[in-house]
Amino acid sequence: MEFFKITKRFKKDEDGAVTVDWVVLTAAIVGLGIAVVASVRTATSDLGNRISDAICSTEVDNDGGGTC
């Protein structure tokens, strides 16, 4: 009889289901974050290279004669 009580109590317990919901929600948020970073990475790298090229090609009148 004790076994049936334990089984019935186990079927009613929903703590594990809530944990699974949170794990799935967290995984979805992390996945979206990775997707955003992957889609933006190339554009930001290209923009950084263009800014670097523009700064290096700008001539400044100084006595140091620095280069990029």
TIKOLDREN-67931 format. One record per residue (C-alpha): residue number from 1; residue in three letters; x negated, y, z. Coordinates in steps of 0.25 Angstrom, whole numbers, plus 5000, padded with zeros to 4 digits. Each point is the difference from the previous one (the first is absolute). Layout:
+-----+-----+------+------+------+
!   k !   r !    u !    v !    w !
+-----+-----+------+------+------+
! NUM ! Ala !    X !    Y !    Z !
...
+-----+-----+------+------+------+
This chain:
+-----+-----+------+------+------+
!   k !   r !    u !    v !    w !
+-----+-----+------+------+------+
!   1 ! Met ! 5000 ! 5000 ! 5000 !
!   2 ! Glu ! 4989 ! 5010 ! 5003 !
!   3 ! Phe ! 4995 ! 4998 ! 4986 !
!   4 ! Phe ! 5013 ! 5005 ! 4994 !
!   5 ! Lys ! 5000 ! 5012 ! 5009 !
!   6 ! Ile ! 4986 ! 5003 ! 4995 !
!   7 ! Thr ! 5004 ! 4998 ! 4986 !
!   8 ! Lys ! 5012 ! 5009 ! 5001 !
!   9 ! Arg ! 4992 ! 5011 ! 5007 !
!  10 ! Phe ! 4989 ! 4999 ! 4989 !
!  11 ! Lys ! 5011 ! 5002 ! 4989 !
!  12 ! Lys ! 5006 ! 5013 ! 5007 !
!  13 ! Asp ! 4986 ! 5006 ! 5002 !
!  14 ! Glu ! 4997 ! 5011 ! 4989 !
!  15 ! Asp ! 4987 ! 5005 ! 5005 !
!  16 ! Gly ! 4992 ! 4993 ! 4989 !
!  17 ! Ala ! 5009 ! 5005 ! 4989 !
!  18 ! Val ! 4998 ! 5014 ! 5005 !
!  19 ! Thr ! 4985 ! 4998 ! 5000 !
!  20 ! Val ! 5001 ! 4995 ! 4986 !
!  21 ! Asp ! 5008 ! 5012 ! 4995 !
!  22 ! Trp ! 4989 ! 5009 ! 5006 !
!  23 ! Val ! 4989 ! 4992 ! 4993 !
!  24 ! Val ! 5007 ! 5001 ! 4987 !
!  25 ! Leu ! 5003 ! 5015 ! 5001 !
!  26 ! Thr ! 4985 ! 5002 ! 5004 !
!  27 ! Ala ! 4995 ! 4992 ! 4988 !
!  28 ! Ala ! 5009 ! 5008 ! 4991 !
!  29 ! Ile ! 4995 ! 5013 ! 5005 !
!  30 ! Val ! 4985 ! 4996 ! 4999 !
!  31 ! Gly ! 5003 ! 4994 ! 4986 !
!  32 ! Leu ! 5006 ! 5014 ! 4996 !
!  33 ! Gly ! 4988 ! 5007 ! 5005 !
!  34 ! Ile ! 4991 ! 4991 ! 4992 !
!  35 ! Ala ! 5008 ! 5003 ! 4988 !
!  36 ! Val ! 4999 ! 5015 ! 5002 !
!  37 ! Val ! 4985 ! 5000 ! 5002 !
!  38 ! Ala ! 4998 ! 4991 ! 4988 !
!  39 ! Ser ! 5008 ! 5009 ! 4991 !
!  40 ! Val ! 4994 ! 5013 ! 5005 !
!  41 ! Arg ! 4985 ! 4995 ! 5001 !
!  42 ! Thr ! 4997 ! 5002 ! 4985 !
!  43 ! Ala ! 5006 ! 5013 ! 4999 !
!  44 ! Thr ! 4993 ! 5006 ! 5012 !
!  45 ! Ser ! 4987 ! 4994 ! 4995 !
!  46 ! Asp ! 5001 ! 5007 ! 4987 !
!  47 ! Leu ! 5004 ! 5013 ! 5006 !
!  48 ! Gly ! 4988 ! 4999 ! 5009 !
!  49 ! Asn ! 4991 ! 4998 ! 4988 !
!  50 ! Arg ! 5006 ! 5012 ! 4993 !
!  51 ! Ile ! 4998 ! 5009 ! 5012 !
!  52 ! Ser ! 4986 ! 4995 ! 5001 !
!  53 ! Asp ! 4997 ! 5003 ! 4985 !
!  54 ! Ala ! 5006 ! 5014 ! 5001 !
!  55 ! Ile ! 4992 ! 5003 ! 5012 !
!  56 ! Cys ! 4987 ! 4995 ! 4994 !
!  57 ! Ser ! 5002 ! 5007 ! 4987 !
!  58 ! Thr ! 5003 ! 5014 ! 5007 !
!  59 ! Glu ! 4987 ! 5009 ! 5000 !
!  60 ! Val ! 4997 ! 5008 ! 5012 !
!  61 ! Asp ! 4990 ! 5011 ! 5000 !
!  62 ! Asn ! 4990 ! 4996 ! 5011 !
!  63 ! Asp ! 4986 ! 4999 ! 5002 !
!  64 ! Gly ! 5000 ! 4985 ! 5005 !
!  65 ! Gly ! 5003 ! 4994 ! 4986 !
!  66 ! Gly ! 5007 ! 4988 ! 5006 !
!  67 ! Thr ! 5006 ! 4989 ! 4992 !
!  68 ! Cys ! 5012 ! 4990 ! 5002 !
+-----+-----+------+------+------+
